[in-house]
Amino acid sequence: MDDSTVREHKKGSKGPYNFYIVTISTSRFEKYGSVSSPLEAEDLSGQLMEETVLAAGHRISGYSLIKDDKTSITDTVTKALSSNANIVLTSGGTGLASKDVTIESVAPMFEKDIPGFGEVFRSKSTAEIGVSVILTRACAGIIAGKVVFCLPGSPAAVKLALGEIILPEAGHIVKHAGQ
């Protein structure tokens, strides 16, 4: 595809968009409980998500800090989807440990998978962390016309995912997800 074809395909997908942030961390939840902002929970990844989204001209429609269990995750993602959010960002619980259940909780909710997100995320992450990238199960999909991204909990992963993949394509993805 040449540049003009790509521009035409993305036409009408500028935003701004509403993002809902969900941090999944049992230890942080046990320490801070239910809070209304990442700052209150010393949530560096949540703070980075919020700052990056706002700096790109988008809006935050909500924030939740929850423990790493299926019920909390599915209930909170459902709540986020019922808000005015166009995009839901989860952070944490994407690894291989038995306590990491974000993917098992969220992926079955997807009406459509976006496999390219996980593929590109892992490809770009290789430069930073090498073959350890195989330990992440980061993924994305569409639920009820909205986009959900499941990111690892590290600030470096959040920075990479938002800065190099999600924000540059947000409008394009939201446009197609709602069709």
GINORGI-V476555 format. One line per field, one symbol per residue. ss: DSSP state (H for helix, E for strand, L for the rest). A space follows every 10 residues. Layout:
ss=???
//
This chain:
ss=LLHHHHHHHH LLLLLLLEEE EEEELHHHHH HHLLLLLHHH HLLHHHHHHH HHHHHLLLEE EEEEEELLLH HHHHHHHHHH HHLLLLEEEE ELLLLLLLLL LHHHHHHHHL LEELHHHHHH HHHHHHHHHH HHHHHLLLEE EEELLEEEEE ELLLHHHHHH HHHHHHHHHH HHHHHHHLL
//
